[in-house]
């Protein structure tokens, strides 16, 4: 059984807000370069926060985080104006703990097809 959840579209301004905050702190021109570094370093959290839909895929077998059971969740999202589908490892508190895979797509339709087929 899979459970699918639709999430309010809060992801559209994530990268813009990050760039703006970094430019405010470090000056114009530095924001974009620093934002790329933040996105790379915190990719799992950004993908989790940028999701617009999620679907539970099942338990994450073979690994526990300090005795905590983990789940596999497929997410559909948009980050930096690019649609993606990712497999995220989530703990019982709903916090992302890791990412299995991530694919970027040129448009929403292709991403939705991949999301529907995620296993």
C-alpha positions in Angstrom: 0.0 0.0 0.0 1.3 3.5 -0.8 0.1 6.7 0.8 0.4 9.9 -1.3 0.3 13.4 0.2 0.0 16.7 -1.6 1.9 19.5 0.0 1.3 23.2 -0.5 3.5 24.7 -3.1 6.0 26.4 -0.8 9.1 25.5 -2.8 9.0 28.0 -5.6 10.9 30.7 -3.6 13.4 28.6 -1.7 16.5 29.3 -3.9 15.5 33.0 -4.5 15.1 33.5 -0.7 18.5 31.8 -0.1 20.2 34.0 -2.7 18.6 37.1 -1.3 19.6 36.3 2.3 23.2 35.6 1.3 23.4 38.8 -0.8 22.1 40.8 2.1 24.7 39.2 4.4 27.7 39.0 2.1 27.1 41.5 -0.7 25.7 41.4 -4.2 27.3 38.8 -6.5 28.3 36.5 -3.6 24.7 35.2 -3.1 24.5 33.0 -6.2 27.9 31.3 -5.7 27.3 30.7 -2.0 23.7 29.5 -2.6 25.2 26.8 -4.9 27.5 25.6 -2.2 24.6 25.5 0.3 22.5 23.6 -2.1 25.2 21.0 -2.7 26.0 20.6 1.0 22.4 20.4 2.2 20.8 18.7 -0.9 18.7 16.3 1.1 17.1 19.0 3.2 16.5 21.3 0.3 14.9 18.5 -1.8 12.7 17.5 1.2 11.6 21.1 1.8 11.0 21.7 -1.9 8.6 18.8 -2.3 5.1 19.4 -3.6 4.0 15.8 -3.4 5.2 12.8 -1.5 4.4 9.1 -1.5 5.3 6.5 1.1 7.1 3.6 -0.6 7.8 1.3 2.4 10.3 0.7 5.2 13.9 1.3 4.5 15.3 -2.2 5.1 18.8 -3.0 6.3 19.6 0.1 8.2 18.5 1.8 11.4 19.5 5.1 12.8 20.3 4.6 16.5 17.4 2.1 16.8 15.0 4.4 14.8 13.0 2.8 12.0 13.3 4.5 8.7 11.0 4.8 5.7 11.5 5.3 2.0 9.5 8.2 0.5 9.3 9.3 -3.1 9.1 13.0 -3.5 8.1 15.2 -6.5 9.3 18.8 -6.3 10.7 21.8 -7.9 14.0 23.4 -6.9 15.7 26.2 -8.7 13.0 26.1 -11.4 13.8 22.5 -12.2 11.4 19.6 -11.5 12.8 16.5 -9.8 11.9 13.2 -8.3 13.9 11.8 -5.4 13.9 8.9 -3.1 14.3 10.2 0.5 15.0 8.3 3.7 12.8 9.7 6.4 12.6 9.0 10.2 9.5 8.6 12.3 9.5 12.3 13.0 9.2 13.2 9.3 12.8 14.4 9.1 14.9 13.6 6.0 17.9 11.5 6.9 19.3 10.7 3.5 18.7 10.4 -0.2 18.7 7.3 -2.3 18.5 9.0 -5.7 17.5 12.2 -7.5 16.6 12.8 -11.1 16.0 16.2 -12.7 13.4 16.8 -15.4 12.8 19.4 -18.0 9.1 19.7 -17.2 6.4 18.8 -14.8 4.8 16.1 -16.9 7.9 14.0 -17.2 8.6 14.4 -13.5 5.0 13.4 -12.6 5.4 10.2 -14.7 8.6 9.3 -13.0 7.0 10.0 -9.6 4.1 7.7 -10.4 6.5 4.9 -11.3 8.8 5.3 -8.3 9.2 2.1 -6.4 
